[in-house]
Amino acid sequence: MHVGHIISGAGHIGLIGWILFGGAFAPAPEPFEVTEVAMISGAEFDALLRGQEPPETATQVALPTPPDSDEAPAPAPARPEPRPTPPAPDVTEAPPPDPAPSVPEPAPADPAEVQDEVTEIAPPLQEQAVLAPDLSDRPVPREAPRVAPEPVAPPPPDAQVDDVVREEATPQESPDTPSEEQEATAPEEATTEIVTEAEEKPAAAPLRSVRPRPRPDRPAPQEQTRTAAAPAPTPDRAETSSAVENALAEALGNAQATGTSTAPSGPPMTAGERDALRVGVQRCWNVGSLSSDALGTTVVVRVDMNEDATPATGSIRLVSHSGGTEASARQAFETARRAIIRCGANGFDLPREKYGQWREIEMTFDPSNMRIK
């Protein structure tokens, strides 16, 4: 279908129809208003204007005359008498002032003594910039001697450490069934991850303020004095001092020989006791936090033990290391040190009668195999 032709034809038909029949629908025209006018000449128009002019106003008006009055004018007020001027007082000349006393000129001050030497001025104190610590809002987990999948709260002080939680029970007097006394037990405190020293939240404020450096004192002039020559020792004194020195050297040599020849006392430790100590330390040894370089580093650590089988924290030291750099050895040593401190907080399972054997322990921390001497 030709849509355009249809639309065009309809438009033309509508336009032609509006032209033909559009007047039939127009409203009727309104009637015209007609006003009657008359024509006059110029003379008649002037006559009309003259009749409408206002009358002339009188410009000269006669002033009214005042009425005659027989009354006498009021007398003028009397002038006041002038006041007498007082006599002027006698002016006496003031005596001339006394001449000012002569002031002697001050004597010139003595010139101040100028020192040729200039005192040294201490350099100003340098300001030390204190960097604000980068503190994290992330909470740091509490340090615990054991690592477990779920954190465990610390047990009560009077509870015994056990894997099963039991409440304390007291025996009740019952004629039917006698009850036994039961101690309260609770699991050991545990955390989900090992808290390293790097994760510990540092203090925001310094623990102590830096004391300012004192001002250096001016060096006093040194006086040159002659020292008398020391007298030469006599032969008797020389022989006595050499004998004393020989006796001291002999005593020190004997003491060193006795100290080096001391050996551990008591029966030797068995293989089972060594394995128990190794397992006890390895339980707290977390190698998951070590870097790839530190995992290939073997460190030898020596520690002194107390009589209650707890390690002396200040005696833990690094003996040697192999298979890594100094940084990786330091990281592996810190991990081993934390393992010894955590697992030995309550004391290791060591025989008391063999304290002479495990008084000083040397441990080899190797990620593949840990050995104990």
Buried (B, 14 or more C-beta within 10 A) or exposed (E): EEEEEEEEEEEEEEEEEEEEEEEEEEEEEEEEEEEEEEEEEEEEEEEEEEEEEEEEEEEEEEEEEEEEEEEEEEEEEEEEEEEEEEEEEEEEEEEEEEEEEEEEEEEEEEEEEEEEEEEEEEEEEEEEEEEEEEEEEEEEEEBBBBBEEEBBEBBEEEBEEBEEEEEEEEEEEEEEEEEEEEEBBBBBBBBEEBBBEEBEEEEEEEEEEEEEEEEEEEEEEEEEEEEEEEEEEEEEEEEEEEEEEEEEEEEEEEEEEEEEEEEBEBEEBEEEBBEBBBEBBBBBBBBEBBEEBBBBBBBBBBBBBEEEBBBEEEEBEBEEBEBBEEEBBBBBBBBBBBBBBBBBEEBBEBBEEBBBBBBBBEBBBBBEEBEBE
